Amino acid sequence: MAKDLLPSPTPLTPPRSDEDWLAWLRLLRSRRVGPTTFYRLMAEHGSASAALDALPEVARAAGVDDYAPCPPGVAAAELKAARLAGARAIAAGSPDYPERLARLADAPPILWLMGDVSLLARPMIALVGARNASSLGTRMARRLSGSLTEAGFVVVSGLARGIDTAAHMAALDHGTLAVMAGGVDVVYPAENSVLAQEIADKGLRLSEQPMGLTPQARHFPVRNRIISGLCRAVVVVEAAAKSGSLITARTALDQGAEVLAVPGHPFDARAAGANMLIRDGATLVRGPEDVIEAIGAPERAIPREPDDAAPALPLKTAPAPGTATAQTDAAALSRAAPERPRAETRALHQQILDRLGPTPLAEDQLIRDLSRPAQDVTPELVTLELEGRITRHPGGLLARTH
């Protein structure tokens, strides 16, 4: 029974003609046909065309009456949309298909690609983590991603906010791959549109979903198996106890990949999942050297860098909270700062709080991470401090109050 769920031991012959591609797409897009069913039908009937002919009878035997395969027009429209978007397809069994991914029982039969296909032949590492990442988390993701790509790895992530975005941006010049939850031509979230275009220009975007598909919640766990399936290792940088990043990590373990995690403060909920992974045996990551030591360097030894995870020295030491100076500074800064709409102020407050956690962060680093002028951020820091929502530590360091 189990063998029926596995791909055929005989290598598939990938589509060669337009008719073959149309038949493969029709079979794969037919109702109730997922990757494992696709492979089983191909193994039993020898070709996509023969499987399509047999599909209505197979459905009747399973108790589904009036079954019709995917219409030719639907598959033809997808092929046309791909050409218009500049995407190309690779099929299971083709030389370009990623070797590690091909080992999975539910490997995508067809992948849509936009960008540099040669990246699929290089060793890959996944960097995943929280969407509402802290400043320390995004800095760690940037450091890991930049160093690992310089060492010869392709950094794989999911183009989400937070850790994914930081990982892709740091790896743009040396190799990054974004696995999309929707169609390869549909950017989600929309705020990453520019980044997605840069990845298509310098790296690679990849999806198994139909062209034009807007991702729904159910598509993300399915996407995550591709992220882990491509990679020798998955590194988790900040993840809640229940998160998509943990799904990716668990899937990686099932697929035989290494799982590594960056530890975080026990009071920070964003680090709970990563800390759980370490507790359960995942390799603890303090820097890129730990990743290289765990899985080996692909091409050359990684250069050691200064530990930029440590908070930088502040440009100016601010007074401790609760002092008369803080009250005076708040009044002075309030007079100096331009009046902002309340909604904009609330949004800035939330951005500040999202960036901070229990681990103190240098004020100047926070301002740089927010990409906002200091005169906009500093008055709101004082406001949040006076409200008791952040705490100022010696040396100009800030932490979120819990």
C-alpha positions as CSV (number, residue, x, y, z in Angstrom):
1,M,0.0,0.0,0.0
2,A,2.8,2.4,0.9
3,K,4.5,1.9,-2.4
4,D,1.4,3.3,-4.1
5,L,2.1,6.6,-2.5
6,L,5.7,6.9,-3.8
7,P,6.8,8.1,-7.2
8,S,7.4,5.5,-9.8
9,P,10.8,3.9,-9.5
10,T,11.2,4.3,-13.3
11,P,12.3,7.9,-14.0
12,L,9.6,10.0,-15.5
13,T,10.0,11.2,-19.0
14,P,9.5,14.9,-18.8
15,P,7.2,16.6,-21.4
16,R,8.9,17.3,-24.7
17,S,6.2,18.9,-26.8
18,D,3.4,21.5,-26.3
19,E,0.9,18.6,-26.2
20,D,2.9,16.9,-23.5
21,W,3.0,20.0,-21.4
22,L,-0.7,20.5,-21.9
23,A,-1.4,17.0,-20.8
24,W,0.8,17.2,-17.7
25,L,-0.8,20.5,-16.6
26,R,-4.3,19.1,-17.2
27,L,-3.6,16.0,-15.1
28,L,-2.0,18.0,-12.3
29,R,-4.7,20.6,-12.2
30,S,-7.5,18.1,-12.3
31,R,-9.8,17.9,-9.2
32,R,-8.4,15.7,-6.4
33,V,-5.1,15.1,-8.2
34,G,-2.2,16.1,-6.0
35,P,1.5,15.2,-6.5
36,T,1.3,11.7,-5.0
37,T,-1.8,10.8,-7.1
38,F,-0.2,12.3,-10.2
39,Y,2.8,10.0,-9.8
40,R,0.6,7.0,-9.1
41,L,-1.5,7.7,-12.2
42,M,1.7,8.2,-14.3
43,A,3.1,4.9,-13.0
44,E,-0.1,3.0,-13.8
45,H,-0.9,4.4,-17.2
46,G,2.5,5.4,-18.6
47,S,1.7,8.9,-19.8
48,A,-0.3,12.0,-18.8
49,S,-2.6,11.6,-21.8
50,A,-3.4,8.0,-20.9
51,A,-4.0,8.9,-17.3
52,L,-6.4,11.7,-18.3
53,D,-8.4,9.2,-20.4
54,A,-8.6,6.8,-17.4
55,L,-9.3,9.5,-14.8
56,P,-13.1,9.5,-15.0
57,E,-13.2,5.7,-14.5
58,V,-10.7,5.9,-11.6
59,A,-13.0,8.6,-10.0
60,R,-16.1,6.4,-10.5
61,A,-14.3,3.5,-8.8
62,A,-13.6,5.9,-5.9
63,G,-17.3,6.9,-5.6
64,V,-17.1,10.2,-7.5
65,D,-19.7,10.3,-10.4
66,D,-19.7,12.8,-13.3
67,Y,-16.0,13.5,-12.9
68,A,-14.3,15.6,-15.6
69,P,-10.5,16.3,-15.8
70,C,-9.2,19.8,-16.1
71,P,-10.4,21.3,-19.4
72,P,-7.7,21.9,-22.1
73,G,-8.5,25.6,-22.2
74,V,-7.6,26.0,-18.5
75,A,-4.2,24.5,-18.9
76,A,-3.6,26.4,-22.2
77,A,-4.5,29.7,-20.4
78,E,-1.9,28.9,-17.7
79,L,0.8,28.2,-20.3
80,K,-0.1,31.5,-22.0
81,A,0.0,33.4,-18.7
82,A,3.4,32.0,-18.0
83,R,4.8,33.1,-21.3
84,L,3.4,36.6,-20.7
85,A,4.9,36.8,-17.3
86,G,8.3,35.5,-18.5
87,A,8.1,32.3,-16.4
88,R,9.4,28.9,-17.5
89,A,8.5,25.5,-16.3
90,I,10.6,22.5,-15.3
91,A,9.1,19.0,-14.8
92,A,10.1,16.1,-12.6
93,G,12.6,14.0,-14.4
94,S,14.2,16.9,-16.2
95,P,18.0,17.6,-15.7
96,D,17.3,21.0,-14.2
97,Y,14.9,19.6,-11.6
98,P,16.5,20.0,-8.1
99,E,18.0,16.7,-7.0
100,R,17.1,16.9,-3.3
101,L,13.5,17.9,-4.0
102,A,13.1,15.0,-6.5
103,R,13.6,12.6,-3.6
104,L,10.4,13.6,-1.9
105,A,7.3,11.4,-2.4
106,D,5.2,14.5,-2.9
107,A,7.7,16.4,-5.0
108,P,5.9,19.0,-7.2
109,P,5.6,17.5,-10.7
110,I,5.9,20.9,-12.3
111,L,7.7,24.0,-11.0
112,W,7.2,27.5,-12.4
113,L,10.4,29.6,-12.3
114,M,11.4,33.2,-12.8
115,G,15.1,34.1,-12.7
116,D,18.4,32.3,-12.7
117,V,17.7,28.6,-13.0
118,S,21.4,27.7,-12.4
119,L,20.9,28.4,-8.7
120,L,19.0,25.1,-8.5
121,A,22.3,23.2,-9.0
122,R,24.0,24.9,-6.0
123,P,23.8,23.8,-2.3
124,M,21.0,25.5,-0.4
125,I,20.2,26.6,3.1
126,A,16.8,27.8,4.3
127,L,16.5,30.8,6.6
128,V,13.0,31.2,8.1
129,G,11.5,33.0,11.1
130,A,9.0,35.4,12.5
131,R,7.1,37.9,10.4
132,N,7.1,40.4,13.3
133,A,10.8,40.0,13.8
134,S,12.8,42.1,16.3
135,S,15.7,44.2,15.3
136,L,18.1,41.7,16.8
137,G,16.4,38.9,14.8
138,T,16.6,40.8,11.5
139,R,20.2,41.7,12.1
140,M,21.1,38.1,12.8
141,A,19.2,37.0,9.7
142,R,21.1,39.5,7.6
143,R,24.4,38.4,9.0
144,L,23.8,34.7,8.5
145,S,22.4,35.2,5.0
146,G,25.2,37.4,3.8
147,S,27.9,35.2,5.1
148,L,26.4,31.9,4.0
149,T,25.9,33.1,0.4
150,E,29.5,34.4,0.3
151,A,30.5,30.9,1.4
152,G,28.7,29.4,-1.7
153,F,25.2,28.6,-0.4
154,V,22.0,29.7,-2.0
155,V,19.7,31.1,0.8
156,V,16.1,30.0,0.5
157,S,13.2,31.6,2.2
158,G,9.5,32.4,1.6
159,L,9.4,36.2,0.8
160,A,7.4,36.9,3.9
161,R,7.8,39.9,6.1
162,G,10.4,40.0,8.8
163,I,13.1,37.3,8.8
164,D,12.4,36.1,5.2
165,T,12.7,39.7,3.9
166,A,16.0,40.3,5.7
167,A,17.4,37.0,4.5
168,H,16.6,37.6,0.9
169,M,17.9,41.2,0.9
170,A,21.3,40.2,2.4
171,A,21.7,37.4,-0.2
172,L,20.7,39.2,-3.3
173,D,24.2,39.7,-4.7
174,H,25.3,36.1,-4.2
175,G,22.2,33.9,-4.6
176,T,18.8,33.7,-3.1
177,L,15.6,31.7,-3.9
178,A,12.1,32.7,-2.9
179,V,9.5,29.9,-2.8
180,M,6.1,31.4,-3.4
181,A,2.9,30.2,-1.7
182,G,0.8,31.5,-4.6
183,G,1.6,31.8,-8.3
184,V,5.2,32.6,-9.2
185,D,3.8,35.8,-10.7
186,V,1.8,36.9,-7.6
187,V,3.8,38.8,-5.0
188,Y,2.7,38.4,-1.4
189,P,2.9,40.5,0.7
190,A,2.5,43.4,-1.8
191,E,5.1,45.5,0.1
192,N,7.8,43.1,-1.1
193,S,7.1,43.8,-4.8
194,V,10.4,45.6,-5.4
195,L,12.3,42.9,-3.6
196,A,10.5,40.2,-5.6
197,Q,11.5,41.9,-8.8
198,E,15.1,42.1,-7.6
199,I,15.0,38.4,-6.8
200,A,13.7,37.6,-10.3
201,D,16.5,39.8,-11.8
202,K,19.4,38.4,-9.6
203,G,18.1,35.3,-8.0
204,L,15.2,32.9,-8.5
205,R,11.5,32.8,-7.7
206,L,9.8,29.4,-7.7
207,S,6.3,28.0,-7.2
208,E,4.3,24.8,-7.9
209,Q,0.9,26.7,-7.9
210,P,-0.9,27.8,-11.0
211,M,0.0,31.1,-12.5
212,G,-2.0,34.0,-11.1
213,L,-3.1,32.2,-7.9
214,T,-3.4,34.5,-4.9
215,P,-2.2,32.5,-1.8
216,Q,-4.6,31.5,0.9
217,A,-3.7,30.2,4.4
218,R,-3.8,26.6,3.3
219,H,-1.1,27.2,0.7
220,F,1.7,28.1,3.1
221,P,2.2,24.8,4.9
222,V,2.3,23.1,1.5
223,R,4.8,25.7,0.3
224,N,7.0,25.0,3.3
225,R,7.7,21.4,2.3
226,I,9.4,22.8,-0.8
227,I,11.5,25.2,1.2
228,S,12.8,22.4,3.4
229,G,12.9,19.9,0.5
230,L,15.4,22.0,-1.5
231,C,17.8,22.5,1.4
232,R,20.5,20.7,3.2
233,A,19.6,22.5,6.4
234,V,16.9,24.8,7.8
235,V,17.9,27.6,10.2
236,V,15.2,29.1,12.3
237,V,15.7,32.7,13.5
238,E,12.9,33.7,15.9
239,A,9.7,31.7,15.7
240,A,6.7,31.5,18.0
241,A,5.7,28.2,19.6
242,K,3.0,27.8,17.0
243,S,4.3,29.1,13.7
244,G,4.9,28.2,10.0
245,S,8.6,28.2,10.7
246,L,8.2,25.3,13.1
247,I,6.2,23.5,10.5
248,T,9.1,24.0,8.1
249,A,11.6,22.7,10.7
250,R,9.5,19.6,11.5
251,T,9.1,18.9,7.8
252,A,12.9,19.2,7.3
253,L,13.4,16.6,10.0
254,D,11.0,14.3,8.2
255,Q,12.9,14.9,5.0
256,G,16.3,14.2,6.6
257,A,17.6,17.7,6.6
258,E,19.5,19.4,9.4
259,V,17.6,21.8,11.7
260,L,19.4,24.6,13.4
261,A,18.1,27.5,15.5
262,V,19.2,30.8,16.9
263,P,18.4,31.1,20.6
264,G,16.4,34.0,22.0
265,H,15.4,35.5,25.3
266,P,13.1,33.3,27.3
267,F,10.7,36.2,27.9
268,D,10.3,36.9,24.2
269,A,7.4,34.9,22.6
270,R,9.1,35.3,19.2
271,A,11.9,33.1,20.4
272,A,9.8,30.4,22.0
273,G,9.8,28.1,19.0
274,A,13.5,28.4,18.3
275,N,14.3,27.7,21.9
276,M,12.0,24.6,21.9
277,L,13.9,23.3,18.8
278,I,17.2,23.7,20.6
279,R,15.8,22.0,23.7
280,D,14.7,19.1,21.5
281,G,18.1,18.7,19.8
282,A,18.5,21.3,17.1
283,T,21.9,22.7,16.7
284,L,22.4,26.1,18.4
285,V,23.5,28.9,16.1
286,R,25.5,31.8,17.3
287,G,26.8,32.8,13.9
288,P,27.5,31.6,10.4
289,E,30.5,29.6,11.6
290,D,28.2,27.3,13.6
291,V,26.1,26.6,10.4
292,I,29.2,25.8,8.4
293,E,30.6,23.6,11.1
294,A,27.3,21.6,11.3
295,I,26.8,20.9,7.6
296,G,30.2,21.7,6.0
297,A,31.4,24.4,3.6
298,P,30.3,23.9,0.0
299,E,33.2,25.7,-1.6
300,R,35.5,27.6,0.7
301,A,35.9,28.4,4.4
302,I,33.7,31.2,5.6
303,P,35.5,34.4,6.8
304,R,35.0,35.3,10.4
305,E,33.3,38.6,11.0
306,P,32.9,40.8,14.1
307,D,30.0,39.8,16.2
308,D,27.5,42.4,15.1
309,A,24.8,40.6,17.1
310,A,26.1,42.5,20.1
311,P,24.5,45.9,20.6
312,A,26.5,48.7,19.1
313,L,27.6,51.6,21.2
314,P,25.0,54.4,21.3
315,L,25.7,57.7,19.7
316,K,24.5,59.4,22.8
317,T,23.7,58.1,26.3
318,A,20.2,59.0,27.3
319,P,19.1,59.6,30.9
320,A,17.5,56.8,33.0
321,P,13.8,56.5,33.0
322,G,11.8,58.3,35.6
323,T,14.2,61.3,36.0
324,A,13.3,64.9,35.7
325,T,15.6,65.1,32.7
326,A,13.5,62.6,30.8
327,Q,10.4,64.6,31.5
328,T,12.1,67.8,30.4
329,D,13.5,66.1,27.2
330,A,10.0,64.9,26.4
331,A,8.6,68.4,26.5
332,A,11.4,69.8,24.5
333,L,11.2,67.1,21.9
334,S,7.5,67.4,21.7
335,R,7.9,71.1,20.9
336,A,10.6,70.4,18.3
337,A,8.9,67.5,16.5
338,P,6.3,68.2,13.8
339,E,2.7,67.3,14.7
340,R,1.7,64.0,13.2
341,P,-1.7,62.4,12.8
342,R,-2.7,60.1,15.7
343,A,-2.9,57.1,13.3
344,E,0.6,57.7,12.1
345,T,1.9,58.0,15.6
346,R,0.2,54.8,16.7
347,A,1.7,53.0,13.7
348,L,5.2,54.3,14.6
349,H,4.7,53.2,18.2
350,Q,3.7,49.7,17.1
351,Q,6.8,49.5,14.7
352,I,9.0,50.5,17.6
353,L,7.5,47.9,19.9
354,D,7.7,45.2,17.3
355,R,11.4,45.8,16.9
356,L,12.1,45.7,20.6
357,G,12.1,42.6,22.8
358,P,13.4,41.8,26.3
359,T,17.0,41.9,25.1
360,P,18.3,45.5,25.2
361,L,19.0,47.2,21.8
362,A,21.0,50.3,21.1
363,E,18.8,53.3,20.4
364,D,20.8,54.3,17.3
365,Q,20.5,50.8,15.9
366,L,16.7,50.8,16.4
367,I,16.5,54.1,14.5
368,R,18.5,52.7,11.6
369,D,16.4,49.5,11.5
370,L,13.2,51.6,11.4
371,S,14.7,53.7,8.4
372,R,13.1,56.8,9.9
373,P,14.7,60.2,10.8
374,A,15.9,60.4,14.4
375,Q,13.8,63.5,15.0
376,D,10.7,61.4,14.2
377,V,11.6,58.4,16.4
378,T,13.3,59.9,19.5
379,P,10.2,61.8,20.8
380,E,8.1,58.7,20.5
381,L,10.7,56.7,22.4
382,V,10.4,59.1,25.3
383,T,6.6,58.9,25.1
384,L,6.7,55.1,25.2
385,E,9.2,55.3,28.1
386,L,7.0,57.5,30.1
387,E,4.0,55.3,29.4
388,G,6.0,52.4,30.8
389,R,6.0,50.4,27.5
390,I,9.8,50.4,27.0
391,T,12.7,50.5,29.5
392,R,15.9,52.4,29.0
393,H,19.0,50.7,30.3
394,P,22.5,52.1,31.0
395,G,24.5,52.8,27.8
396,G,21.5,54.1,25.8
397,L,20.0,50.6,25.4
398,L,16.2,50.0,25.0
399,A,14.1,47.0,25.8
400,R,10.4,46.3,25.6
401,T,8.6,46.2,29.0
402,H,6.7,42.9,29.6
